[in-house]
Amino acid sequence: MACFRGNREEFYGEVLLLDNRKLTLTVEQGIKRSSKAASVLQLVFVELGVVEVEFFGLKFCDNQQQTLWLDPSKTLSQHKELAGPPYIFYFGVKFYIEDPSKLNEETTRRQFYLQLCQDVRRGRLPCSGHLKAQLCALMLQVDRGNHSEDNTSDAEEMQEVQLIRKTLRYTGSDAVLLKVLFL
């Protein structure tokens, strides 16, 4: 009954990028279960144009919903905890650099900025409520520009964030600083 088992090399997965795009992984791209995880990571680096690769990795969730980093030196089939198909990976920053101005590439700074935004919004970076509101307002300023009266905010944006953001129209230097650090 080998015909019902399927191809052991068959692979289908997705990488969720920090900008909320999805990168589909298939055998047609040369990705197989016997492929090194490094080849998947390399595919992502090429897609994003990332050169400073040492800061990034791919995470996945096992059957117990524990988050693990993909080991680039192992094949995909050697990751016994990998649940799928479809296999879902999350591209992310493995560690933050102490001084973001030391990052050489704009694409690297952009990925750090996107990771920082996610971590602040999801509460993974601990900070006080007011500081979180200030950071969220600055991120909105960078992402959307000056607040205008005809630009209504999303329902989930906190009222305090919007109040702070309105002040950034006149004192946008903080947003410029944030942009210089990460973009």
Contact map, one row per residue, 1 for C-alpha under 8 A:
111110000000000000000000000000000000000000000000000000000000000000000000000000000000000000000000000000000000000000000000000000000000000000000000000000000000000000000000000000000000000
111111000000000000000000000000000000000000000000000000000000000000000000000000000000000000000000000000000000000000000000000000000000000000000000000000000000000000000000000000000000000
111111000000000000000000000000000000000000000000000000000000000000000000000000000000000000000000000000000000000000000000000000000000000000000000000000000000000000000000000000000000000
111111000000000000000000000000000000000000000000000000000000000000000000000000000000000000000000000000000000000000000000000000000000000000000000000000000000000000000000000000000000000
111111110000000000000000000000000000000000000000000000000000000000000000000000000000000000000000000000000000000000000000000000000000000000000000000000000000000000000000000000000000000
011111110100000000000000000000000000000000000000000000000000000000000000000000000000000000000000000000000000000000000000000000000000000000000000000000000000000000000000000000000000000
000011111100000000000000000000000000000000000000000000000000000000000000000000000000000000000000000000000000000000000000000000000000000000000000000000000000000000000000000000000000000
000011111100000000000000000000001000000000000000000000000000000000000000000000000000000000000000000000000000000000000000000000000000000000000000000000000000000000000000000000000000000
000000111110000000000000000000011100000000000000000000000000000000000000000000000000000000000000000000000000000000000000000000000000000000000000000000000000000000000000000000000000000
000001111111000000000000001000011000000000000000000000000000000000000000000000000000000000000000000000000000000000000000000000000000000000000000000000000000000000000000000000000000000
000000001111100000000000111000111000000000000000000000000000000000000000000000000000110000000000000000000000000000000000000000000000000000000000000000000000000000000000000000000000000
000000000111110000000001111000000000000000000000000000000000000000000000000000000000111000000000000000000000000000000000000000000000000000000000000000000000000000000000000000000000000
000000000011111000000001110000000000000000000000000000000000000000000000000000000000111110000000000000000000000000000000000000000000000000000000000000000000000000000000000000000000000
000000000001111100000111100000000000000000000000000000000000000000000000000000000000011110000000000000000000000000000000000000000000000000000000000000000000000000000000000000000000000
000000000000111110000111100000000000000000010000000000000000000000000000000000000000000111100000000000000000000000000000000000000000000000000000000000000000000000000000000000000000000
000000000000011111011110000000000000000000000000000000000000000000000000000000000000000111100000000000000000000000000000000000000000000000000000000000000000000000000000000000000000000
000000000000001111111110000000000000000000000000000000000000000000000000000000000000000001110000000000000000000000000000000000000000000000000000000000000000000000000000000000000000000
000000000000000111111000000000000000000000000000000000000000000000000000000000000000000000110000000000000000001001100000000000000000000000000000000000000000000000000000000000000000000
000000000000000011111000000000000000000000000000000000000000000000000000000000000000000000000000000000000000000001000000000000000000000000000000000000000000000000000000000000000000000
000000000000000111111100000000000000000000000000000000000000000000000000000000000000000000000000000000000000000000000000000000000000000000000000000000000000000000000000000000000000000
000000000000000111111110000000000000000000000000000000000000000000000000000000000000000000000000000000000000000000000000000000000000000000000000000000000000000000000000000000000000000
000000000000011110011111000000000000000000000000000000000000000000000000000000000000000000000000000000000000000000000000000000000000000000000000000000000000000000000000000000000000000
000000000000011110001111100000000000000000010000000000000000000000000000000000000000000000000000000000000000000000000000000000000000000000000000000000000000000000000000000000000000000
000000000001111000000111110000000000000000000000000000000000000000000000000000000000000000000000000000000000000000000000000000000000000000000000000000000000000000000000000000000000000
000000000011111000000011111010100000000100000000000000000000000000000000000000000000000000000000000000000000000000000000000000000000000000000000000000000000000000000000000000000000000
000000000011100000000001111111110000000000000000000000000000000000000000000000000000000000000000000000000000000000000000000000000000000000000000000000000000000000000000000000000000000
000000000111000000000000111111110000000000000000000000000000000000000000000000000000000000000000000000000000000000000000000000000000000000000000000000000000000000000000000000000000000
000000000000000000000000011111100000000000000000000000000000000000000000000000000000000000000000000000000000000000000000000000000000000000000000000000000000000000000000000000000000000
000000000000000000000000111111100000000000000000000000000000000000000000000000000000000000000000000000000000000000000000000000000000000000000000000000000000000000000000000000000000000
000000000000000000000000011111110000000000000000000000000000000000000000000000000000000000000000000000000000000000000000000000000000000000000000000000000000000000000000000000000000000
000000000010000000000000111111111010001100000000000000000000000000000000000000000000000000000000000000000000000000000000000000000000000000000000000000000000000000000000000000000000000
000000001110000000000000011001111110000000000000000000000000000000000000000100000000000000000000000000000000000000000000000000000000000000000000000000000000000000000000000000000000000
000000011110000000000000000000111110000000000000000000000000000000000000001110000000000000000000000000000000000000000000000000000000000000000000000000000000000000000000000000000000000
000000001000000000000000000000011111000000000000000000000000000000000000001110000000000000000000000000000000000000000000000000000000000000000000000000000000000000000000000000000000000
000000000000000000000000000000111111101000000000000000000000000000000000001100000000000000000000000000000000000000000000000000000000000000000000000000000000000000000000000000000000000
000000000000000000000000000000000111111100000000000000000000000000000001111100000000000000000000000000000000000000000000000000000000000000000000000000000000000000000000000000000000000
000000000000000000000000000000000011111110000000000000000000000000000111111100000000000000000000000000000000000000000000000000000000000000000000000000000000000000000000000000000000000
000000000000000000000000000000000001111111000000000000000000000000000011110000000000000000000000000000000000000000000000000000000000000000000000000000000000000000000000000000000000000
000000000000000000000000000000100011111111100000000000000000000000000001000000000000000000000000000000000000000000000000000000000000000000000000000000000000000000000000000000000000000
000000000000000000000000100000100001111111110000000000000000000000000000000000000000000000000000000000000000000000000000000000000000000000000000000000000000000000000000000000000000000
000000000000000000000000000000000000111111111000000000001100000000000001000000000000000000000000000000000000000000000000000000000000000000000000000000000000000000000000000000000000000
000000000000000000000000000000000000011111111100000000000000000000000000000000000000000000000000000000000000000000000000000000000000000000000000000000000000000000000000000000000000000
000000000000000000000000000000000000001111111110000000000000000000000000000000000000000000000000000000000000000000000000000000000000000000000000000000000000000000000000000000000000000
000000000000001000000010000000000000000111111111000000000000000000000000000000000000000000000000000000000000000000000000000000000000000000000000000000000000000000000000000000000000000
000000000000000000000000000000000000000011111111111010000000000000000000000000000000000000000000000000000000000000000000000000000000000000000000000000000000000000000000000000000000000
000000000000000000000000000000000000000001111111110000000000000000000000000000000000000000000000000000000000000000000000000000000000000000000000000000000000000000000000000000000000000
000000000000000000000000000000000000000000111111100000000000000000000000000000000000000000000000000000000000000000000000000000000000000000000000000000000000000000000000000000000000000
000000000000000000000000000000000000000000011111110000000000000000000000000000000000000000000000000000000010000000000000000000000000000000000000000000000000000000000000000000000000000
000000000000000000000000000000000000000000001111111000000000000000000000000000000000000000000000000000000010000000000000000000000000000000000000000000000000000000000000000000000000000
000000000000000000000000000000000000000000001101111110000000000000000000000000000000000000000000000000001011000000000000000000000000000000000000000000000000000000000000000000000000000
000000000000000000000000000000000000000000001000111110000000000000000000000000000000000000000000000000001011000000000000000000000000000000000000000000000000000000000000000000000000000
000000000000000000000000000000000000000000000000011111100000000000000000000000000000000000000000000000011001000000000000000000000000000000000000000000000000000000000000000000000000000
000000000000000000000000000000000000000000001000011111110000000000000000000000000000000000000000000000000000000000000000000000000000000000000000000000000000000000000000000000000000000
000000000000000000000000000000000000000000000000000111110000000000000000000000000000000000000000000000000000000000000000000000000000000000000000000000000000000000000000000000000000000
000000000000000000000000000000000000000000000000000111111000000000000000000000000000000000001111000000000000000000000000000000000000000000000000000000000000000000000000000000000000000
000000000000000000000000000000000000000000000000000011111100000000000000000000000000000000111110000000000000000000000000000000000000000000000000000000000000000000000000000000000000000
000000000000000000000000000000000000000010000000000000111110000000001100000000000000000000111100000000000000000000000000000000000000000000000000000000000000000000000000000000000000000
000000000000000000000000000000000000000010000000000000011111000000001100000000000000000011110000000000000000000000000000000000000000000000000000000000000000000000000000000000000000000
000000000000000000000000000000000000000000000000000000001111100000111100000000000000000011110000000000000000000000000000000000000000000000000000000000000000000000000000000000000000000
000000000000000000000000000000000000000000000000000000000111110000111100000000000100000111000000000000000000000000000000000000000000000000000000000000000000000000000000000000000000000
000000000000000000000000000000000000000000000000000000000011111111110000000000000110000110000000000000000000000000000000000000000000000000000000000000000000000000000000000000000000000
000000000000000000000000000000000000000000000000000000000001111111110000000000001110000000000000000000000000000000000000000000000000000000000000000000000000000000000000000000000000000
000000000000000000000000000000000000000000000000000000000000111111000000000000001110000000000000000000000000000000000000000000000000000000000000000000000000000000000000000000000000000
000000000000000000000000000000000000000000000000000000000000111111000000000000000000000000000000000000000000000000000000000000000000000000000000000000000000000000000000000000000000000
000000000000000000000000000000000000000000000000000000000000111111100000000000000000000000000000000000000000000000000000000000000000000000000000000000000000000000000000000000000000000
000000000000000000000000000000000000000000000000000000000000111111110000000000000000000000000000000000000000000000000000000000000000000000000000000000000000000000000000000000000000000
000000000000000000000000000000000000000000000000000000000011110011111000000000000000000000000000000000000000000000000000000000000000000000000000000000000000000000000000000000000000000
000000000000000000000000000000000000000000000000000000000011110001111100000000000000000000000000000000000000000000000000000000000000000000000000000000000000000000000000000000000000000
000000000000000000000000000000000000000000000000000000001111000000111110000000000000000000000000000000000000000000000000000000000000000000000000000000000000000000000000000000000000000
000000000000000000000000000000000000100000000000000000001111000000011111000000100000000000000000000000000000000000000000000000000000000000000000000000000000000000000000000000000000000
000000000000000000000000000000000000110000000000000000000000000000001111110000100000000000000000000000000000000000000000000000000000000000000000000000000000000000000000000000000000000
000000000000000000000000000000000001111010000000000000000000000000000111111000000000000000000000000000000000000000000000000000000000000000000000000000000000000000000000000000000000000
000000000000000000000000000000000001110000000000000000000000000000000011111000000000000000000000000000000000000000000000000000000000000000000000000000000000000000000000000000000000000
000000000000000000000000000000000001110000000000000000000000000000000011111101100000000000000000000000000000000000000000000000000000000000000000000000000000000000000000000000000000000
000000000000000000000000000000001111100000000000000000000000000000000001111111100000000000000000000000000000000000000000000000000000000000000000000000000000000000000000000000000000000
000000000000000000000000000000011111100000000000000000000000000000000000011111100000000000000000000000000000000000000000000000000000000000000000000000000000000000000000000000000000000
000000000000000000000000000000001100000000000000000000000000000000000000001111110000000000000000000000000000000000000000000000000000000000000000000000000000000000000000000000000000000
000000000000000000000000000000000000000000000000000000000000000000000000011111110000000000000000000000000000000000000000000000000000000000000000000000000000000000000000000000000000000
000000000000000000000000000000000000000000000000000000000000000000000110011111111100000000000000000000000000000000000000000000000000000000000000000000000000000000000000000000000000000
000000000000000000000000000000000000000000000000000000000000000000000000000011111100000000000000000000000000000000000000000000000000000000000000000000000000000000000000000000000000000
000000000000000000000000000000000000000000000000000000000000011000000000000000111110000000000000000000000000000000000000000000000000000000000000000000000000000000000000000000000000000
000000000000000000000000000000000000000000000000000000000001111000000000000000111111001000000000000000000000000000000000000000000000000000000000000000000000000000000000000000000000000
000000000000000000000000000000000000000000000000000000000000111000000000000000001111111000000000000000000000000000000000000000000000000000000000000000000000000000000000000000000000000
000000000000000000000000000000000000000000000000000000000000000000000000000000000111111100000000000000000000000000000000000000000000000000000000000000000000000000000000000000000000000
000000000011100000000000000000000000000000000000000000000000000000000000000000000011111000000000000000000000000000000000000000000000000000000000000000000000000000000000000000000000000
000000000011110000000000000000000000000000000000000000000000000000000000000000000011111100000000000000000000000000000000000000000000000000000000000000000000000000000000000000000000000
000000000001110000000000000000000000000000000000000000000000000000000000000000000111111110000000000000000000000000000000000000000000000000000000000000000000000000000000000000000000000
000000000000111100000000000000000000000000000000000000000001100000000000000000000001011111000000000000000000000000000000000000000000000000000000000000000000000000000000000000000000000
000000000000111100000000000000000000000000000000000000000111100000000000000000000000001111100000000000000000000000000000000000000000000000000000000000000000000000000000000000000000000
000000000000001110000000000000000000000000000000000000000111000000000000000000000000000111110000000000000000000000000000000000000000000000000000000000000000000000000000000000000000000
000000000000001111000000000000000000000000000000000000011110000000000000000000000000000011111000000000000000000000000000000000000000000000000000000000000000000000000000000000000000000
000000000000000011000000000000000000000000000000000000011110000000000000000000000000000001111100000000000000001000100000000000000000000000000000000000000000000000000000000000000000000
000000000000000000000000000000000000000000000000000000111000000000000000000000000000000000111111000000000000001100100000000000000000000000000000000000000000000000000000000000000000000
000000000000000000000000000000000000000000000000000000111000000000000000000000000000000000011111000000000000000000000000000000000000000000000000000000000000000000000000000000000000000
000000000000000000000000000000000000000000000000000000110000000000000000000000000000000000001111100000000000000000000000000000000000000000000000000000000000000000000000000000000000000
000000000000000000000000000000000000000000000000000000100000000000000000000000000000000000001111110000000000000100000000000000000000000000000000000000000000000000000000000000000000000
000000000000000000000000000000000000000000000000000000000000000000000000000000000000000000000011111100000000000000000000000000000000000000000000000000000000000000000000000000000000000
000000000000000000000000000000000000000000000000000000000000000000000000000000000000000000000001111100000000000000000000000000000000000000000000000000000000000000000000000000000000000
000000000000000000000000000000000000000000000000000000000000000000000000000000000000000000000000111111100000000000000000000000000000000000000000000000000000000000000000000000000000000
000000000000000000000000000000000000000000000000000000000000000000000000000000000000000000000000111111100000100000000000000000000000000000000000000000000000000000000000000000000000110
000000000000000000000000000000000000000000000000000000000000000000000000000000000000000000000000001111110000000000000000000000000000000000000000000000000000000000000000000000000000110
000000000000000000000000000000000000000000000000000000000000000000000000000000000000000000000000001111110000000000000000000000000000000000000000000000000000000000000000000000000000000
000000000000000000000000000000000000000000000000000000000000000000000000000000000000000000000000001111111101100000000000000000000000000000000000000000000000000000000000000000000000000
000000000000000000000000000000000000000000000000000100000000000000000000000000000000000000000000000011111101000000000000000000000000000000000000000000000000000000000000000000000000000
000000000000000000000000000000000000000000000000011100000000000000000000000000000000000000000000000000111111100000000000000000000000000000000000000000000000000000000000000000000000000
000000000000000000000000000000000000000000000000000000000000000000000000000000000000000000000000000000111111110000000000000000000000000000000000000000000000000000000000000000000000011
000000000000000000000000000000000000000000000001111000000000000000000000000000000000000000000000000000001111111000000000000000000000000000000000000000000000000000000000000000000000001
000000000000000000000000000000000000000000000000011100000000000000000000000000000000000000000000000000111111111100000000000000000000000000000000000000000000000000000000000000000000000
000000000000000000000000000000000000000000000000000000000000000000000000000000000000000000000000000100101111111110000000000000000000000000000000000000000000000000000000000000000000111
000000000000000000000000000000000000000000000000000000000000000000000000000000000000000000000000000000000111111111000000000000000000000000000000000000000000000000000000000000000000011
000000000000000001000000000000000000000000000000000000000000000000000000000000000000000000011000000000000011111111100000000000000000000000000000000000000000000000000000000000000000000
000000000000000000000000000000000000000000000000000000000000000000000000000000000000000000001001000000000001111111110000000000000000000000000000000000000000000000000000000000000000010
000000000000000000000000000000000000000000000000000000000000000000000000000000000000000000000000000000000000111111111000000000000000000000000000000000000000000000000000000000000000011
000000000000000001100000000000000000000000000000000000000000000000000000000000000000000000000000000000000000011111111100000000000000000000000000000000000000000000000000000000000000000
000000000000000001000000000000000000000000000000000000000000000000000000000000000000000000011000000000000000001111111110000000000000000000000000000000000000000000000000000000000000000
000000000000000000000000000000000000000000000000000000000000000000000000000000000000000000000000000000000000000111111111000000000000000000000000000000000000000000000000000000000000000
000000000000000000000000000000000000000000000000000000000000000000000000000000000000000000000000000000000000000011111111100000000000000100100000000000000000000000000000000000000000000
000000000000000000000000000000000000000000000000000000000000000000000000000000000000000000000000000000000000000001111111110000000000000000000000000000000000000000000000000000000000000
000000000000000000000000000000000000000000000000000000000000000000000000000000000000000000000000000000000000000000111111111110000000000000000000000000000000000000000000000000000000000
000000000000000000000000000000000000000000000000000000000000000000000000000000000000000000000000000000000000000000011111111111000001001100000000000000000000000000000000000000000000000
000000000000000000000000000000000000000000000000000000000000000000000000000000000000000000000000000000000000000000001111111100000001000100000000000000000000000000000000000000000000000
000000000000000000000000000000000000000000000000000000000000000000000000000000000000000000000000000000000000000000000111111110000000000000000000000000000000000000000000000000000000000
000000000000000000000000000000000000000000000000000000000000000000000000000000000000000000000000000000000000000000000011111111000000000000000000000000000000000000000000000000000000000
000000000000000000000000000000000000000000000000000000000000000000000000000000000000000000000000000000000000000000000011111111000000000000000000000000000000000000000000000000000000000
000000000000000000000000000000000000000000000000000000000000000000000000000000000000000000000000000000000000000000000011011111100000000000000000000000000000000000000000000000000000000
000000000000000000000000000000000000000000000000000000000000000000000000000000000000000000000000000000000000000000000001001111110000000000000000000000000000000000000000000000000000000
000000000000000000000000000000000000000000000000000000000000000000000000000000000000000000000000000000000000000000000000000011111011000000000000000000000000000000000000000000000000000
000000000000000000000000000000000000000000000000000000000000000000000000000000000000000000000000000000000000000000000000000001111111000000000000000000000000000000000000000000000000000
000000000000000000000000000000000000000000000000000000000000000000000000000000000000000000000000000000000000000000000000000000111111100000000000000000000000000000000000000000000000000
000000000000000000000000000000000000000000000000000000000000000000000000000000000000000000000000000000000000000000000000000000011111110000000000000000000000000000000000000000000000000
000000000000000000000000000000000000000000000000000000000000000000000000000000000000000000000000000000000000000000000000000000111111111000000000000000000000000000000000000000000000000
000000000000000000000000000000000000000000000000000000000000000000000000000000000000000000000000000000000000000000000001100000111111111100000000000000000000000000000000000000000000000
000000000000000000000000000000000000000000000000000000000000000000000000000000000000000000000000000000000000000000000000000000001111111110000000000000000000010110010000000000000000000
000000000000000000000000000000000000000000000000000000000000000000000000000000000000000000000000000000000000000000000000000000000111111111000000000000000000000010011000000000000000000
000000000000000000000000000000000000000000000000000000000000000000000000000000000000000000000000000000000000000000000001000000000011111111100000000000000000000000000000000000000000000
000000000000000000000000000000000000000000000000000000000000000000000000000000000000000000000000000000000000000000001001100000000001111111110000000000000000000010000000000000000000000
000000000000000000000000000000000000000000000000000000000000000000000000000000000000000000000000000000000000000000000000000000000000111111111000000000000000000011011000000000000000000
000000000000000000000000000000000000000000000000000000000000000000000000000000000000000000000000000000000000000000000000000000000000011111111100000000000000000000001001000001100100000
000000000000000000000000000000000000000000000000000000000000000000000000000000000000000000000000000000000000000000001000000000000000001111111110000000000000000000000000000000100000000
000000000000000000000000000000000000000000000000000000000000000000000000000000000000000000000000000000000000000000000000000000000000000111111111100000000000000000001000000000000000000
000000000000000000000000000000000000000000000000000000000000000000000000000000000000000000000000000000000000000000000000000000000000000011111111111000000000000000001001000100100000000
000000000000000000000000000000000000000000000000000000000000000000000000000000000000000000000000000000000000000000000000000000000000000001111111100000000000000000000000000000110110000
000000000000000000000000000000000000000000000000000000000000000000000000000000000000000000000000000000000000000000000000000000000000000000111111100000000000000000000000000000000000000
000000000000000000000000000000000000000000000000000000000000000000000000000000000000000000000000000000000000000000000000000000000000000000011111111000000000000000000000000000000000000
000000000000000000000000000000000000000000000000000000000000000000000000000000000000000000000000000000000000000000000000000000000000000000011111111000000000000000000000000000000000000
000000000000000000000000000000000000000000000000000000000000000000000000000000000000000000000000000000000000000000000000000000000000000000001001111100000000000000000101100000000000000
000000000000000000000000000000000000000000000000000000000000000000000000000000000000000000000000000000000000000000000000000000000000000000001001111110100000000000001100100000000000000
000000000000000000000000000000000000000000000000000000000000000000000000000000000000000000000000000000000000000000000000000000000000000000000000011111100000000000000000000000000000000
000000000000000000000000000000000000000000000000000000000000000000000000000000000000000000000000000000000000000000000000000000000000000000000000001111110000000000000000000000000000000
000000000000000000000000000000000000000000000000000000000000000000000000000000000000000000000000000000000000000000000000000000000000000000000000000111110000000000000000000000000000000
000000000000000000000000000000000000000000000000000000000000000000000000000000000000000000000000000000000000000000000000000000000000000000000000001111111000000000000000000000000000000
000000000000000000000000000000000000000000000000000000000000000000000000000000000000000000000000000000000000000000000000000000000000000000000000000011111100000000000000000000000000000
000000000000000000000000000000000000000000000000000000000000000000000000000000000000000000000000000000000000000000000000000000000000000000000000000000111110100001000000000000000000000
000000000000000000000000000000000000000000000000000000000000000000000000000000000000000000000000000000000000000000000000000000000000000000000000000000011111100000000000000000000000000
000000000000000000000000000000000000000000000000000000000000000000000000000000000000000000000000000000000000000000000000000000000000000000000000000000001111110000000000000000000000000
000000000000000000000000000000000000000000000000000000000000000000000000000000000000000000000000000000000000000000000000000000000000000000000000000000000111110000000000000000000000000
000000000000000000000000000000000000000000000000000000000000000000000000000000000000000000000000000000000000000000000000000000000000000000000000000000001111111011000000000000000000000
000000000000000000000000000000000000000000000000000000000000000000000000000000000000000000000000000000000000000000000000000000000000100000000000000000000011111111000000000000000000000
000000000000000000000000000000000000000000000000000000000000000000000000000000000000000000000000000000000000000000000000000000000000000000000000000000000000111111100000000000000000000
000000000000000000000000000000000000000000000000000000000000000000000000000000000000000000000000000000000000000000000000000000000000100000000000000000000000011111110000000000000000000
000000000000000000000000000000000000000000000000000000000000000000000000000000000000000000000000000000000000000000000000000000000000110110000000000000000000111111111000000000000000000
000000000000000000000000000000000000000000000000000000000000000000000000000000000000000000000000000000000000000000000000000000000000000010000000000000001000111111111100000000000000000
000000000000000000000000000000000000000000000000000000000000000000000000000000000000000000000000000000000000000000000000000000000000000000000000000000000000001111111110000000000000000
000000000000000000000000000000000000000000000000000000000000000000000000000000000000000000000000000000000000000000000000000000000000110010000000000000000000000111111111000000000000000
000000000000000000000000000000000000000000000000000000000000000000000000000000000000000000000000000000000000000000000000000000000000010011011000001000000000000011111111100000000000000
000000000000000000000000000000000000000000000000000000000000000000000000000000000000000000000000000000000000000000000000000000000000000000000000011000000000000001111111100000000000000
000000000000000000000000000000000000000000000000000000000000000000000000000000000000000000000000000000000000000000000000000000000000000000000000000000000000000000111111111000000000000
000000000000000000000000000000000000000000000000000000000000000000000000000000000000000000000000000000000000000000000000000000000000000001001000010000000000000000011111111111100000000
000000000000000000000000000000000000000000000000000000000000000000000000000000000000000000000000000000000000000000000000000000000000000000000000011000000000000000001111111100000000000
000000000000000000000000000000000000000000000000000000000000000000000000000000000000000000000000000000000000000000000000000000000000000000000000000000000000000000000011111100000000000
000000000000000000000000000000000000000000000000000000000000000000000000000000000000000000000000000000000000000000000000000000000000000000000000000000000000000000000011111111000000000
000000000000000000000000000000000000000000000000000000000000000000000000000000000000000000000000000000000000000000000000000000000000000000001000000000000000000000000001111111110000000
000000000000000000000000000000000000000000000000000000000000000000000000000000000000000000000000000000000000000000000000000000000000000000000000000000000000000000000001001111111000000
000000000000000000000000000000000000000000000000000000000000000000000000000000000000000000000000000000000000000000000000000000000000000001000000000000000000000000000001001111111100000
000000000000000000000000000000000000000000000000000000000000000000000000000000000000000000000000000000000000000000000000000000000000000001101100000000000000000000000001000111111110000
000000000000000000000000000000000000000000000000000000000000000000000000000000000000000000000000000000000000000000000000000000000000000000000100000000000000000000000000000111111111000
000000000000000000000000000000000000000000000000000000000000000000000000000000000000000000000000000000000000000000000000000000000000000000000000000000000000000000000000000011111111100
000000000000000000000000000000000000000000000000000000000000000000000000000000000000000000000000000000000000000000000000000000000000000001000100000000000000000000000000000001111111111
000000000000000000000000000000000000000000000000000000000000000000000000000000000000000000000000000000000000000000000000000000000000000000000100000000000000000000000000000000111111111
000000000000000000000000000000000000000000000000000000000000000000000000000000000000000000000000000000000000000000000000000000000000000000000000000000000000000000000000000000011111111
000000000000000000000000000000000000000000000000000000000000000000000000000000000000000000000000000110000000100000000000000000000000000000000000000000000000000000000000000000001111111
000000000000000000000000000000000000000000000000000000000000000000000000000000000000000000000000000110000100110110000000000000000000000000000000000000000000000000000000000000000111111
000000000000000000000000000000000000000000000000000000000000000000000000000000000000000000000000000000000110110010000000000000000000000000000000000000000000000000000000000000000111111
